[in-house]
């Protein structure tokens, strides 16, 4: 009856909070380990597990589950890039961004692509690698190199 329904509801709430905690902890761990790809991968696996378990508990559809997972993964990648920039490592930030851009939401990509630090490093890396000629860059950009 009502008591069983209440207990089940409390259990689901508790379990949902547990999975939320796992996802948040894994997210924070990945950001702290921004320059450790193995730790980031482990955190992404824990996030995936947490999201799937919570979605199962909540009875979410496959599409809803995928949307929740995409949002969580995109957030980790965004924050790892931001942490690399905060640690004054724009080269790593750019490389990480380029490597993981397909796992980020369009909104996250837009925000990060708009960051001046990434833009400037991208130009510098492209010029160093020879991806574009120096003549393509305007005078201000050439002076910055």
C-alpha positions as CSV (number, residue, x, y, z in Angstrom):
1,X,0.0,0.0,0.0
2,X,1.0,3.5,0.7
3,X,3.8,2.6,3.1
4,X,5.5,0.4,0.4
5,X,5.1,3.2,-2.2
6,X,6.6,5.7,0.2
7,X,9.6,3.4,0.9
8,X,10.1,2.8,-2.8
9,X,10.0,6.5,-3.5
10,X,12.5,7.2,-0.7
11,X,14.8,4.4,-2.0
12,X,14.7,5.8,-5.6
13,X,15.4,9.3,-4.3
14,X,18.4,8.0,-2.2
15,X,19.8,5.9,-5.1
16,X,19.3,8.8,-7.5
17,X,21.3,11.1,-5.2
18,X,24.0,8.4,-4.9
19,X,24.4,8.2,-8.7
20,X,24.3,12.1,-8.9
21,X,27.1,12.1,-6.3
22,X,29.2,9.6,-8.3
23,X,28.8,11.7,-11.5
24,X,29.7,14.9,-9.6
25,X,32.7,13.3,-8.0
26,X,34.0,11.8,-11.2
27,X,33.5,15.2,-12.9
28,X,35.5,17.0,-10.2
29,X,38.2,14.3,-10.3
30,X,38.6,14.7,-14.1
31,X,38.9,18.5,-13.8
32,X,41.6,18.2,-11.0
33,X,43.4,15.7,-13.2
34,X,43.1,18.0,-16.3
35,X,46.5,16.9,-17.6
36,X,46.1,13.2,-16.9
37,X,44.3,11.5,-19.8
38,X,44.1,8.1,-18.0
39,X,42.4,9.7,-15.0
40,X,40.0,11.6,-17.2
41,X,39.1,8.4,-19.1
42,X,38.4,6.7,-15.7
43,X,36.2,9.6,-14.7
44,X,34.3,9.4,-17.9
45,X,33.7,5.7,-17.4
46,X,32.3,6.4,-13.9
47,X,30.1,9.2,-15.3
48,X,28.7,6.8,-17.9
49,X,28.0,4.2,-15.2
50,X,26.4,6.7,-12.9
51,X,24.2,8.2,-15.7
52,X,23.1,4.8,-16.9
53,X,22.3,3.6,-13.4
54,X,20.3,6.7,-12.6
55,X,18.5,6.6,-15.9
56,X,17.5,2.9,-15.3
57,X,16.3,3.8,-11.8
58,X,14.2,6.7,-13.2
59,X,12.9,4.6,-16.1
60,X,14.2,7.0,-18.7
61,X,14.1,6.3,-22.4
62,X,17.3,5.6,-24.4
63,X,17.1,9.1,-25.9
64,X,16.7,10.7,-22.5
65,X,19.6,8.7,-21.2
66,X,21.8,9.6,-24.1
67,X,21.0,13.3,-23.7
68,X,21.9,13.1,-20.0
69,X,25.1,11.3,-20.8
70,X,26.0,13.8,-23.6
71,X,25.5,16.7,-21.2
72,X,27.6,15.2,-18.5
73,X,30.5,14.3,-20.8
74,X,30.4,17.6,-22.6
75,X,30.6,19.4,-19.2
76,X,33.7,17.4,-18.2
77,X,35.5,18.2,-21.5
78,X,34.5,21.9,-21.2
79,X,35.9,22.1,-17.6
80,X,39.1,20.2,-18.5
81,X,39.8,22.7,-21.2
82,X,38.9,25.6,-18.9
83,X,41.2,24.2,-16.2
84,X,44.1,23.8,-18.7
85,X,43.6,27.5,-19.6
86,X,43.5,28.5,-15.9
87,X,46.8,26.6,-15.4
88,X,48.3,28.7,-18.2
89,X,48.6,25.8,-20.6
90,X,46.7,26.9,-23.8
91,X,48.6,24.5,-26.0
92,X,47.3,21.5,-24.0
93,X,43.8,23.1,-23.9
94,X,43.8,23.4,-27.7
95,X,45.0,19.9,-28.3
96,X,42.5,18.5,-25.8
97,X,39.7,20.5,-27.3
98,X,40.5,19.3,-30.8
99,X,40.8,15.7,-29.7
100,X,37.4,15.8,-27.8
101,X,35.4,18.3,-29.8
102,X,33.0,15.7,-31.2
103,X,32.0,14.6,-27.7
104,X,31.1,18.2,-26.8
105,X,27.7,19.8,-27.4
106,X,27.5,22.5,-30.1
107,X,26.9,25.1,-27.4
108,X,30.1,24.0,-25.5
109,X,32.1,24.1,-28.7
110,X,30.9,27.6,-29.5
111,X,31.8,28.9,-26.0
112,X,35.3,27.3,-26.1
113,X,35.9,28.3,-29.7
114,X,35.1,31.9,-28.7
115,X,37.8,31.9,-26.1
116,X,40.6,34.3,-27.1
117,X,43.3,32.0,-25.7
118,X,42.2,29.1,-27.8
119,X,42.0,31.3,-30.9
120,X,45.4,32.7,-30.5
121,X,47.0,29.4,-29.7
122,X,45.2,27.8,-32.6
123,X,46.7,30.4,-35.0
124,X,50.2,29.9,-33.5
125,X,50.1,26.1,-33.7
126,X,48.7,26.3,-37.2
127,X,51.6,28.6,-38.3
128,X,54.2,26.5,-36.5
129,X,52.9,23.3,-38.0
130,X,52.7,24.9,-41.4
131,X,49.0,24.3,-41.6
132,X,48.7,27.9,-42.9
133,X,51.2,30.2,-44.3
134,X,52.3,33.3,-42.4
135,X,50.9,35.4,-45.2
136,X,47.4,34.3,-44.3
137,X,47.7,36.0,-40.8
138,X,47.2,39.7,-40.5
139,X,50.0,41.9,-39.2
140,X,48.7,41.8,-35.5
141,X,48.7,38.1,-35.6
142,X,52.2,37.8,-37.1
143,X,53.5,40.2,-34.4
144,X,51.9,38.0,-31.7
145,X,53.8,35.0,-32.9
